[in-house]
Amino acid sequence: MSIVSSNKKHKVVVFDEKLLVYADDEIRRTLPSGADDTFTVVDPQFFPKMATIPANFQIDVRRKGTFPHGKGG
């Protein structure tokens, strides 16, 4: 799965058209410290391939916080 951050503060872009993502799911990003930056999915939107842009999900998220890896949140 390819995850790309967005220039918008609370959006995650995922270039995996087979992803199953729903509102209230949790997305975690492991930081160099080993902790997890944790987000709640607010609104996942799918965008089909257009010209040279691959199909993707643009996911609005709300930050929950930073927690020890695999815990909290």
C-alpha positions in Angstrom: 0.0 0.0 0.0 1.3 3.4 -0.9 0.4 6.2 1.4 1.1 9.8 0.5 0.6 12.7 2.8 -1.3 15.7 1.4 -0.6 19.4 1.5 -3.9 19.6 3.4 -3.5 19.2 7.1 -6.0 16.5 7.8 -6.0 14.4 4.6 -4.2 11.1 3.7 -4.0 9.9 0.1 -3.7 6.1 -0.5 -2.9 4.7 -3.9 -4.5 1.3 -3.4 -7.8 0.9 -5.1 -8.6 -2.4 -3.3 -8.3 -0.8 0.1 -11.3 -1.3 2.5 -11.6 1.8 4.6 -14.6 3.1 6.5 -15.5 6.1 8.7 -14.2 5.6 12.2 -11.4 3.2 11.1 -8.0 4.0 12.6 -4.8 4.8 10.6 -1.4 4.6 12.2 1.9 6.0 11.1 5.0 4.7 12.8 7.4 7.5 13.7 11.2 7.2 13.8 10.9 7.0 17.6 8.9 3.8 17.3 5.7 5.5 18.6 2.5 5.6 16.4 0.9 8.8 15.2 -2.8 7.8 15.2 -5.7 9.2 13.2 -9.4 8.4 12.9 -11.0 8.2 9.5 -13.7 10.8 9.0 -14.6 10.6 5.3 -12.9 8.2 2.9 -13.5 9.2 -0.8 -12.5 7.0 -3.8 -11.3 8.6 -7.0 -10.9 6.4 -10.1 -7.9 6.7 -12.4 -7.8 9.9 -14.5 -5.3 10.2 -17.3 -1.9 9.7 -15.6 -3.2 9.9 -12.0 -3.7 6.4 -10.6 -6.9 5.5 -8.7 -6.7 6.6 -5.1 -8.5 7.2 -1.8 -8.4 10.7 -0.4 -9.2 10.2 3.3 -10.2 13.0 5.6 -8.8 12.2 9.1 -8.8 13.6 12.6 -5.6 13.2 14.7 -6.1 11.2 17.9 -2.5 11.6 19.2 0.8 9.8 19.6 0.9 6.5 21.4 3.4 3.7 22.1 3.5 1.3 19.1 0.4 -0.8 18.9 -1.1 0.7 22.1 -3.5 3.5 23.0 -5.8 5.3 20.7 
